[in-house]
Structure formats: C-alpha cells, structure tokens
C-alpha cells in the first residue's frame, strides 16, 4: 500500500507540475487513501504514529495546495498552510516523544522505505 500511495502521490505532483489538472485530481484520491492506510499497519508506538501522521500531513498539504492552485479558491491554500503548521508541530513532537534522537532517526528512516519503489 505504501508503494501505491507514494507512486500516486508522485504522479499527482508530476501531473500538477505539467498542468494536467484532471489527471492530478484523479491521482490525489489514491495518494490520500493509500497513504492514510499506512495507519492500519504501522508500528504501534507513539514515535511511529507521529511519523506516519507527519507523512500523511505532507500528502494532505500537497493535495490541498494543488486544489487551491487549480481552482483558485483561497480556502484550499489556507487549509494547506494550516496543515503545513500541523506538519511542523508533528515533526517537533516526534523529537520530544522519542526517548532519544536515535530512536526517532531509525523510525524516520524506516518510514522513508516508502520512497524505495
């Protein structure tokens, strides 16, 4: 599921970059849904859950930003900016809830396995 979510996210961003708005919006749905699904099988630790929430926030931020760019509706940009603050709070929280930076680093590195497609 992670790989499908990541590929969908990358394709969404690519279509958005090349101004193929319809395909970007189509790929926004699987990017969001498959990345949300990572909550179901992620390690059940606070650090892991915060890291997964952070990665999902990143996807949501991109989707909302894209929708704001495509529609011209400022509410999507405002929501994207809000999610970007949530993302920063989650990153900071991950450092505070981890017992040490090594634990956090290992969790983040494991979470980035999704980028090995």
C-alpha positions as CSV (number, residue, x, y, z in Angstrom):
1,X,0.0,0.0,0.0
2,X,2.8,2.4,0.8
3,X,4.3,2.0,-2.7
4,X,1.0,2.6,-4.4
5,X,0.4,5.7,-2.2
6,X,3.8,7.0,-3.0
7,X,3.6,6.4,-6.7
8,X,0.1,8.0,-6.8
9,X,1.5,11.0,-4.9
10,X,4.5,11.4,-7.2
11,X,2.2,11.0,-10.3
12,X,-0.2,13.6,-8.8
13,X,2.6,16.0,-8.3
14,X,4.0,15.4,-11.8
15,X,0.6,15.9,-13.5
16,X,0.2,19.1,-11.4
17,X,3.6,20.3,-12.4
18,X,2.9,19.7,-16.1
19,X,-0.5,21.4,-15.7
20,X,-2.6,18.3,-16.5
21,X,-5.1,19.2,-13.9
22,X,-7.6,16.4,-14.5
23,X,-5.0,13.7,-14.0
24,X,-3.6,15.4,-11.0
25,X,-7.0,15.5,-9.3
26,X,-7.6,11.8,-10.2
27,X,-4.3,10.8,-8.6
28,X,-5.0,12.9,-5.5
29,X,-7.6,10.3,-4.3
30,X,-5.4,7.2,-4.3
31,X,-2.4,9.2,-3.0
32,X,-4.5,10.3,0.0
33,X,-6.3,7.0,0.6
34,X,-3.3,4.6,0.3
35,X,-1.2,6.9,2.5
36,X,-3.9,7.0,5.1
37,X,-4.0,3.2,5.1
38,X,-0.5,3.2,6.5
39,X,-2.0,3.9,9.9
40,X,-3.5,0.4,9.9
41,X,-0.2,-1.5,9.8
42,X,2.3,1.0,11.1
43,X,4.2,0.1,14.3
44,X,2.1,0.9,17.3
45,X,4.4,3.3,19.1
46,X,3.9,7.0,19.7
47,X,7.0,7.9,17.6
48,X,5.9,5.8,14.7
49,X,2.3,7.1,14.8
50,X,3.6,10.7,14.9
51,X,5.9,10.0,12.0
52,X,3.1,8.4,9.9
53,X,0.8,11.4,10.8
54,X,3.6,13.7,9.6
55,X,4.0,11.9,6.3
56,X,0.2,12.0,5.8
57,X,0.2,15.7,6.6
58,X,2.7,16.2,3.9
59,X,0.5,14.4,1.4
60,X,-2.6,16.4,2.5
61,X,-0.7,19.7,2.3
62,X,0.3,18.9,-1.3
63,X,-3.2,17.8,-2.3
64,X,-4.8,21.0,-0.7
65,X,-2.1,23.2,-2.3
66,X,-2.8,21.6,-5.7
67,X,-6.5,22.1,-5.3
68,X,-6.0,25.7,-4.4
69,X,-3.8,26.2,-7.3
70,X,-6.2,24.5,-9.8
71,X,-9.4,26.0,-8.5
72,X,-8.1,29.4,-7.4
73,X,-10.1,29.0,-4.2
74,X,-8.1,30.6,-1.4
75,X,-9.7,28.3,1.2
76,X,-7.6,25.4,-0.1
77,X,-4.4,27.4,0.2
78,X,-5.4,28.4,3.8
79,X,-6.1,24.7,4.6
80,X,-2.7,23.8,3.1
81,X,-1.0,26.4,5.1
82,X,-2.7,25.1,8.3
83,X,-1.7,21.5,7.5
84,X,1.9,22.7,7.0
85,X,1.8,24.1,10.5
86,X,0.4,20.8,11.8
87,X,3.3,19.0,9.9
88,X,5.8,21.2,11.7
89,X,4.2,20.6,15.0
90,X,4.3,16.8,14.4
91,X,8.0,16.9,13.4
92,X,8.8,18.8,16.6
93,X,6.5,16.5,18.7
94,X,8.4,13.5,17.2
95,X,11.6,14.8,18.7
96,X,10.0,15.3,22.1
97,X,8.2,12.0,22.3
98,X,11.2,9.9,21.2
99,X,13.3,8.6,24.0
100,X,16.4,9.7,22.1
101,X,17.3,11.0,18.7
102,X,18.5,7.6,17.6
103,X,15.0,6.1,18.1
104,X,13.5,8.9,16.1
105,X,16.1,8.7,13.3
106,X,15.5,4.9,13.0
107,X,11.8,5.4,12.9
108,X,12.0,8.1,10.2
109,X,14.4,6.1,8.1
110,X,12.1,3.1,8.3
111,X,9.2,5.3,7.3
112,X,11.2,6.5,4.3
113,X,11.2,2.9,3.0
114,X,8.1,4.0,1.1
115,X,10.4,6.0,-1.3
116,X,12.2,2.8,-2.4
117,X,9.8,1.9,-5.2
